[in-house]
Amino acid sequence: MSGLIRAVFVFSLMLLSGCKPTISTSGNLCESDDLNSLKIGVHSVNDVYEILGTPSFKLAGNRALYVGRRLRSISFFDPKVTEEKAILVTFNQRGILADWRVVELDHQKIAFDKAITPVRDTGRTHADHILDNLQRPGRRK
């Protein structure tokens, strides 16, 4: 009987361990301390990249955009956004920091097209392609 109780206990622990939340970060979430250390009119492009890291996007007009997101997911449920930040950094013509600001992210739903992309069918199977690839390079049809 104690073996059955032990097995049920171990199985319960395995089930519960799958419910542990997972925190993942994508992009570059600039820390407040790093942002506050930026000095307008003093730091160069390389200084800013050293402090904040590589930007997510380098934009025209001497601008860089840092975008980051932190997600929390539990088991098979859809992940939830717990933090999201976008920082726009602007440099002057000499490559010196002119301004930085937090920008709002405009989340738009993208409507996917339901049309099917036409594909030319050669009538050959996957096995035909694999066998062709196994032939010696000198023996092409």
HELIX and SHEET records of a PDB file:
HELIX    1   1 SER A    2  SER A   17  1                                  16    
HELIX    2   2 SER A   32  ASN A   36  1                                   5    
HELIX    3   3 VAL A   45  LEU A   52  1                                   8    
HELIX    4   4 HIS A  126  LEU A  134  1                                   9    
SHEET    1   A 3 THR A  22  GLY A  27  0                                        
SHEET    2   A 3 ARG A  63  SER A  73 -1                                        
SHEET    3   A 3 PHE A  57  LEU A  59 -1                                        
SHEET    1   B 4 THR A  22  GLY A  27  0                                        
SHEET    2   B 4 ARG A  63  SER A  73 -1                                        
SHEET    3   B 4 LYS A  80  PHE A  91 -1                                        
SHEET    4   B 4 LEU A  97  VAL A 102 -1                                        
END                                                                             
